[in-house]
């Protein structure tokens, strides 16, 4: 089934401006958990390349590290895409939840 990451159900969207915001978003995602809901998380980042790369790296490595530290399942899928004229986005969702949703 072909789909776009924007079509996935999202429980919370984080609109980040810098790396400090990214660290707070990672903490929140780990606290909320990925398996508890049948939805994912969306992270919006400014289209300024240098900032987006830093935020993207902070988020992806932070989620993996946070899940490992809390002994949660790290089988998370994520996609990066152009969300709109002003934002890139990353969508995170647990792989088993993704399969249950039929994607």
Buried (B, 14 or more C-beta within 10 A) or exposed (E): EEEEBBEBEBBBEBEBEEBEBBBEBBEEBBEEEBEEBEBBBBBBBBEEEEBBEBBBEBBBEBBBEBBEEEEBEBEBBBBBEEBEEEBBBBBBBBEEBBEEBEB
